[in-house]
Amino acid sequence: MKEAEKMGITLFEKQIIEYVEKKTEQLNIDNISRTQAYATFYDCHPEIKWAFLASMVSRNAGWNMCDLSGKWMPKVLSHQTRDLLFLTYERANWLIFQDAFPQLLMYALSKKRKTSYFYLLSNFHVSSFIIEKWELFFRNKKELELMHALIINEQHVIQTPVIEQPFYKEKVFQSFLFFLQDSFHFSSVLFPTMEGELYGCSVHDFTKVAKRIELGKRLGALLFHPKYYPLFYAFSTKTDHTGSRHDYEQYFSYDKKRETPFLRMTYPIVSHHEEKRAEWFLTKRKEAKFMKKVAFPKKINVTKWYQKKQKQFHFFVEVKKLMPQKKASS
């Protein structure tokens, strides 16, 4: 509210800011609440495609979190390492919601009152880049452009405080563990269906913001393809998000036992703190590059790939158990 006071805002504007702050804090509790908040918003405002994309990507984050306390990961990773990985997912998840949800709420209000209130987003340290894109969308209703802009914005939001943050950089993104990303799903996002099929995309060089933006745009192209969208939306609306991979493995054509727990029965609520968000900028040339449409992914059905990777990882775990273990140095 300090920023707002400096601007000399009206009582109504102050009430808007307080409402958005309170609502965002209320829903930014854990991966389950964030995922549901995105999905609920999309149901009310289907023109904001990014909200549905965010809910489906958030489901993946939850599955990755619960893997860490499932049947297999504890056999190869120490408790300390698993806690670190959980906090990496959780921190990125929280930061994106903290930045994005005020934008969504401000859009809902602007839409309802037929008046732009996006200028108030500066009170939430939202980038001038995305405020400008919201203003533009409010006039031209170009849904794909807004989705791409939101992808660009949120990947920049996590770049400095997570990807380039010295602690995470050294302990996670420069570790041998990170190079096992096929097994740990750092760079693969899955969109399940109730027919037991998995679709998705992956990316190399995950730490590079340009690569994650490209991944996001490809995922968006897949998610909203006329042929596949009804399948993904049906899964989203009819399958509760618990964090367990059993959310979608229950639909496989063969019996798949639950191997990962429910998120809320596994992890406590994490308290976060954020300093004032640093502004970031793009050159017009880079912006034009990032905003370009992407070609539709070539290989999208990853069901067999996923099952193969699971078997390979389980074999790796069993072999590792037979290897002599080094004594811890500390």
Secondary structure by P-SEA (a helix, b strand, c coil): caaaaaacccaaaaaaaaaaaaaaaaacccaaaaaaaaaaaaaacccaaaaaaaaaaaaaaaaaaaaaacccccccccaaaaaaaaaaaaaaaaaaaaccaaaaaaaaaaaaaccccccccccccccaaaaaaaaaaacccaaaaaaaaaaaaaaaaacccccccaaaaaaccccccccccccccccbbbbbccccbbbbccccccccaaaaaaaaaaaaaaaaccccaaaaaaaaacccccccccccccccccccccccccccccccbbbbbbccbbbbbbcaaaaaaaaccccccccccaaaaaaaaaaaaaaaaaaaaacccccccc
